[in-house]
Amino acid sequence: MAEPPDWRLQKTERALNRLERQGFAWEFLRRNPDYRSDYDRLRSMPATRPSASLPHGSAAQQWGLRFPARSRPLR
């Protein structure tokens, strides 16, 4: 995961102040070192069973993520 911009910079602060709740939550989460570590670990795993390496189930559950508009597989 790429390093997020420094929130203390005036340009970044202005951008963060314009975010709605979901956007701000994402910015907060992606700066969490534990989340970043889990994200990097999951990216390196095969796509078949990514939740197997997390102690509390799926990454979505552990980090409180929801994907209400997930795309569906093509048939």
N, C-alpha and C positions, 0 to 999 in steps of 0.2 A: 504494500500500500504506500503510495506516495506521501511524503511528509506534508501535512496541511500547512497553510500559510500561518505566520505568527499573528495571533489575535491582537497583539499589542500594537501592531502597525496601524496607522490611521486609516489607510485604504481598506485593510481587512476589517477593522472595526466598523466602518461605514457599511460595508457589505453585510456583515453579521447583523447590524441593526435593522436592515431591510428585510430580513428573513421572517417567514411565518413560522409557526410553532414546529412543524415537521422539519423544516430546513435547519432551524436552530438545534433541534434535538440531534439531527444527523451530524452537524458540526461538532457538537459536544461529544457524541459517541466516538467519532473517528479520531478524536484527540486522546482517547482513553488508551493507555499503553496495554492493558490486558486485552481489550477488544482488538487492537492492532495485531497483537501476538496471535490471537485466535484466528483472525482473518488471514494472516500470512500462512498459518498452519493449514487452514482449510483449503487455501488456494493451491497448496502443494500436494493435496490428496487427490486420488481418483474421484471422479464425479459420482461413482456408484454409492458410496457410503460416507459422506463427509461428516455426519454427526457422530460417528463412532469414536472419534478421538476426544470429544468433549465430555467432561465428567457429569454434566447435568442434562444430557439429551442434546437436542438440536441447537445449533447456534442461534436460530431465530428465537427459540424459547429462552435460552440463556440471556440473550441481550434484549429481549422484549421487542423483537422486530416482527412486523406484520407485512404481508405482501398481498393485499386484497385484489389487486389487478394483475396477478401473475398470468403470463401467457400460457396457453395450453398447447400440448404437443400436437403437431400436425398429424392427421390420419390419412 
